[in-house]
Amino acid sequence: MYASLGRGVFELLWLAGAGDARRARAIEEHVTLDAAALDRALARGPVVLCASHTGNWELAAAAAAKALAERGRRLVVVAKPFSSPGFDAFCTHLRARLGVGTIRPAGALAAARRALAGGACVALPIDQVPDRATHAIEARFLGATALVDRAPAVLARRAAASMLVVAGSRAGSAHRVEVLAVLDPPRSHGDVARAATCATAALEGFVRRDPAAWMWLHRRWRAPRDRLIESAWTTPSSSPAGASRAA
């Protein structure tokens, strides 16, 4: 995983330094995606991409944005800002150059619905713990109970959008973006939970098959941030250091 992540960092720097023509040619030559599955989903209506931190996800987004632009569509991703303002500005600027729009988490659902209504595809991550417990459902992931973000399925329900679960992997210099599952638009609260669970199960199957492709650095099985903050305030402690340990 660290080897793959390290290669991804240098690929990211190369993407930032290459000229537009050279970058487009490299993406076309080294990245493949399931265009047929994408076309079938687009023919049915709006599309929500259930993405993950697999392979080089920035390169995968660039390839998806290029494919969608050829079809008169846009790609918009919902992404948290990085803790480093400088690096966050670098990535946001690079995404814009690659044709990838960015939506921040605050007010993301409404912004994503507007993007879908305008013909864009919206990508949201499914492999991280949501900040609020009310935004999550429980599901099994790699042998333990994890909290799964309901947002992609909720967005798909409200926009009557198909859900494509996608993941990226590498073989040498080649990258492949594959569709792991195609889910119909959820029609009820129960469908939202089932869709989120099915998407997580599809990602689990991919990670078991290619564990080096997934970035394991995220504390996938922790509590949501609001529960951690609540625990830090309510756990007895004789010192601030104790509260820090509880958090």
Residue pairs with C-beta under 8 A, 6 or more apart in sequence:
1 211
1 212
1 213
1 214
1 215
1 216
3 212
4 55
4 170
4 212
4 213
5 215
5 217
7 56
7 170
8 55
8 56
8 58
8 59
11 56
11 58
11 59
12 56
12 58
12 59
12 94
14 26
15 23
15 58
15 59
15 62
15 94
15 98
16 90
16 94
18 26
20 97
23 62
23 98
24 66
27 59
27 62
27 63
27 66
28 66
30 173
30 174
30 175
31 59
31 60
31 62
31 63
31 174
31 175
31 176
31 177
32 63
32 174
32 175
32 176
32 177
33 60
33 63
33 64
33 67
33 176
33 177
33 178
34 177
34 178
34 179
35 67
37 164
37 179
37 182
38 47
38 64
38 67
38 68
38 164
38 179
39 71
40 182
41 47
41 162
41 164
41 182
42 71
42 73
42 121
44 162
45 160
45 161
45 162
45 185
46 116
46 117
46 121
46 156
46 159
46 160
46 161
46 162
47 116
47 121
47 122
47 161
47 162
47 163
47 164
48 116
48 121
48 122
48 123
48 124
48 152
48 155
48 156
48 159
48 161
48 162
48 163
48 164
49 64
49 75
49 121
49 122
49 123
49 124
49 163
49 164
49 166
50 123
50 124
50 126
50 152
50 163
50 164
50 165
50 166
50 199
50 203
51 57
51 60
51 61
51 77
51 123
51 124
51 125
51 126
51 166
52 125
52 126
52 127
52 166
52 167
52 203
52 214
53 125
53 127
53 128
53 214
53 215
53 218
54 127
54 167
54 168
54 169
54 206
54 207
54 213
54 214
54 215
55 167
55 168
55 169
55 170
55 175
55 176
55 177
55 213
56 168
56 170
56 175
57 168
58 91
58 94
58 95
58 98
59 168
59 175
60 166
60 168
60 175
60 177
61 75
61 77
61 95
61 98
61 100
61 123
62 98
62 99
62 100
63 175
63 177
64 75
64 121
64 123
64 166
64 177
65 74
65 75
65 98
65 99
65 100
66 99
68 74
68 75
68 120
68 121
69 99
72 119
73 119
73 120
73 121
74 99
74 101
74 115
74 118
74 119
74 120
74 121
75 99
75 100
75 101
75 120
75 121
75 123
76 100
76 101
76 102
76 103
76 112
76 115
76 120
76 121
76 122
76 123
77 95
77 100
77 101
77 102
77 103
77 122
77 123
77 124
78 103
78 104
78 105
78 108
78 112
78 122
78 123
78 124
78 125
78 151
79 102
79 103
79 104
79 125
80 104
80 105
81 88
81 104
82 88
82 91
92 102
95 101
95 102
96 102
101 115
101 120
103 111
103 112
103 115
103 122
105 131
108 151
109 151
109 154
109 155
109 158
112 122
112 124
112 155
112 159
113 155
113 158
113 159
115 122
116 122
116 155
116 159
116 161
117 159
122 155
122 161
124 149
124 151
124 152
124 155
125 149
126 148
126 149
126 152
126 165
126 196
126 199
126 200
126 203
127 203
127 214
127 218
127 220
128 149
128 218
128 220
129 136
129 146
129 147
129 149
129 218
129 219
129 220
129 221
129 222
129 223
129 224
129 225
130 136
130 147
130 149
130 150
130 151
130 224
131 224
131 225
131 226
132 224
132 225
132 226
133 147
133 223
133 224
133 226
133 227
135 149
135 150
135 151
135 224
136 147
136 148
136 149
136 150
136 224
137 147
137 148
137 150
137 193
137 196
137 197
138 145
138 146
138 147
138 148
139 145
139 146
139 147
139 148
139 196
139 197
139 200
139 201
140 146
140 200
140 204
141 148
141 200
141 203
141 204
141 220
141 221
142 204
142 207
142 208
142 220
144 221
145 221
146 200
146 220
146 221
147 223
147 224
148 196
148 197
148 199
148 200
149 196
150 192
150 193
150 196
152 163
152 195
152 196
152 199
153 163
153 186
153 191
153 192
153 193
153 195
153 196
153 199
154 186
154 192
155 161
156 162
156 163
156 183
156 185
156 186
156 195
157 185
157 186
157 187
157 188
157 191
157 192
159 185
160 185
161 185
162 182
162 183
162 184
162 185
163 181
163 182
163 183
163 184
163 185
163 195
163 199
164 179
164 181
164 182
164 183
165 179
165 180
165 181
165 182
165 183
165 198
165 199
165 202
165 203
166 177
166 178
166 179
166 180
167 177
167 178
167 180
167 203
167 206
167 213
168 175
168 176
168 177
168 178
168 213
169 175
169 176
169 178
169 206
169 210
169 213
170 176
170 213
178 206
180 202
180 203
180 205
180 206
181 198
181 199
181 202
183 195
183 198
183 199
186 192
186 194
186 195
206 213
206 214
207 213
207 214
222 228
223 231
228 247
229 247
231 246
231 247
232 243
232 244
232 246
232 247
233 243
235 242
235 243
235 246
237 243
237 245
237 246
